[in-house]
Amino acid sequence: MPIYEYECKKCHSRFEVKRSFGEDGGATCPECSGKAGRIFTSVPVIFKGSGFYVTDSKKNNPASTPEKKDEAPKPVADTKPVSNAKKD
């Protein structure tokens, strides 16, 4: 069962109530018996495992990355397609 946090509108005290999902959302303050409103808070998100960082999806390609910062990448030699057709 989830635990919900409430704040009394009369005396401003905060308290928690354990309720099932099907129960009514209203609550009374245990200190002054005043009407209480539910407090909504943000839920933290925790990323576990691989795939959440930019570096996880990148693959090093040594041909396109220079080994030193000062050196430019070496140009690739021009290649021409080879024809397999026989000339008579």
ABEGO torsion letter per residue (X at the ends): XBBBBBBBAAAGBBBBBBBBAABBABBBBAAAGBBBBBBBBBBBBBBBEBGABAAAABBBBAAABBABAABBBBBBBBBBBBBABBBX
